[in-house]
Amino acid sequence: MINIFDSIAEGASSRLAAIGLTVKPEDTELLSFVTKAAVSELCTITGYDTLPSELMDAAADIVCADFALTVMARDGTDGAEVSSRRDGSLSVSYTKGTSSAERLRAELKKMRERGLSVAGAKRRLVW
């Protein structure tokens, strides 16, 4: 029997593979941490003690986004652009175009927000 964390991590891994990221062996602990954090966050939002099965896909979306954003920031591939650079008397300013990494980061943030939105719809009142 697969536990909930493994199932969510597998779903997130397949989403990551679809955008060209693979979970390296040294990143399995990070994936596990992000998965547990996402489940905890969703349980807090919904008011349930355990994650409802209807939120498995939302959890995988959140884990995918959080993992990818963390790895991109760690590896320096998060698309942070330099707007200008000065070297002695030479100064160069860059235009405000968007890079593919910036667009990916924006889509990952939207993916995370959609997952939280689904969780908000599943919320129940706990008194």
N, C-alpha and C positions, 0 to 999 in steps of 0.2 A: 504494500500500500504506500503510495506516494503521499508525503505530508504536504501541507498547504504551502510551506515556504519553498520546497523543491519545485512544486508545480508553477508557482509564480516566477521563480528564478528561470525555469525552462522557457516560460512564455516571454520573459524579458530578454533572454538570450537569443531567441529567434527574432525578436524585434530588432535587437542590436545587430544581428547578422544581416538583416534586411537593409540597414543603413551603413553597412560596411565596417562595423566594429565587432571584434571577437573578445570574449572573456578569456584572458590569458590565465594560466595557472596561478600566477602571483596575484591576480585580482579576484580570486574566488572569495576571499574573506571580505573584500569590499562589497561584492555582490550580495553576500549573505547579510552584511550589516545593512545595506540599503534596502534589502527585501524586508528585514525585520522592522526597520524604521517605517517603511511604507505601510505595512500591516498595522503597526501600532497607530500611525496617524489616521488611517482609515477607520479603525475601531473607535478611536477617540471622536472622530467626526460623526460617525453613525450612531454611537452609543451602544454598540454591541460588544460583548466580551470576546467573541471570536468573529473572524471575518466571514460575512455571508458569501456563499458561493457565487452569487450574482456579481460580486465585486472583484472576482479573480482577474478579469481582463483589465479593469481599471487599475488594479494593483500592479499588474505587469506593465502597463503603460507608464505608471509613475516610477517604477523601478528602472525601466529602460531609460527614461528621461534623466532621472537623478544619477544613475550610473554613468551614462554618456557624458553628462555635463561635468561630473566630477573628474572623469578620466581626461576629458578634453582640457579642463583647467590645469590638471596636474601635469599633463604632457606639453602644455603650452600651445595646443591646437584649438583653443576656444575662439579664435577669430578676433581677439582684441586687436584693434587697429591703432596704429600710431598716426595722429593727425598731422604732426610736423616733426621735423628733425633739424637740428642745428649742429654743424660741424665747422668750427672756426668762423669764418665770415660767410660761409655757404649755408643757406637756409632753404629747406624744401618743405612744402606743404602738400598734403595728399588730399584728394577729393573725398567726399563722403559716400562713395560707392559702398556696396555691401559685398562682402566676400561670401563664398559658399559656406565657410564655417559659421559666419554670423547668421546666415539664413537657416542653417541646421540648428544652431542654438535657439533661434526664435521658434522653430517648429517643435523642438523638444520641450520648450517651456509651454507651448500650447497643448502638447500631448499631456503634460503633467496637470495643467489646469482642467482639461477635459476629464481626466480621471477623478480629480477632486470634485468636479461638478456632478459626476455620476454618483459619487459617495454622498454628496449633499442631498440628492434626490432620494437616497435610501435611508436617510436619517430617521431615527425614531426618538421619541422623547423618553428620557430616563429620569424618573423622579426620585 
